[in-house]
Amino acid sequence: MKVSIITTGGTIEGLDYSNELSQPLTVGVSIKDLLSRIESDTSYEVIPLFSKDSRFISEEDLKTLVRRIKTIENNKILITHGTYTMVETARYLGRLNLNKTIILTGAFILGTEENTDADSNLKFAISQFKEQKTGVFIAMHQSVFNWENVRKNIEKNKFETLLSM
């Protein structure tokens, strides 16, 4: 199995945006470095698209993301993304019915930190390509959410289902 990984920035890449500016305060870690730390029989193609705090992803950035997705022949696409607006991006992509399996993942703890959740979220998200059919999903902390039925609970700092389906 081959997965095309589009990188867009965020905490998973160890980028610290705590100054609330669009430019990170720290140098991050590459997704390729994170991939080297997890065990998987999956092959990858890493496609850096941009490196932003997701709060600063614009409509034009989303259009660029969609154009890139459409040019990828592979139908298994993982997007590494900041958690602030991950749900909004998932909804944007889900409404387009792109006829691919698209999974978004990220991290709550900087990818450069020793106790990061980046590795486990990345590994889990990749494993979900064997489980999920065509559509758009968020995979975080051993849970998968459909784009139509997810929210980020800011108080609990986790993603959760909106309603029982």
Buried (B, 14 or more C-beta within 10 A) or exposed (E): EEBBBBBBBBBBBBBBBEEEEEEBEEEBBBBEBBBEEBEEEBEBEBBBBBBBBBEBBEEEBBEBBBEBBEEBEEBBBBBBBBBBBBBEBBBBBBEEEBEBBBBBBBBBBBBBBEEBBBBBBBBBBBBBBEEBEEBBBBBBEEEBBBBBEBEBEEEEEBBEEEEEE
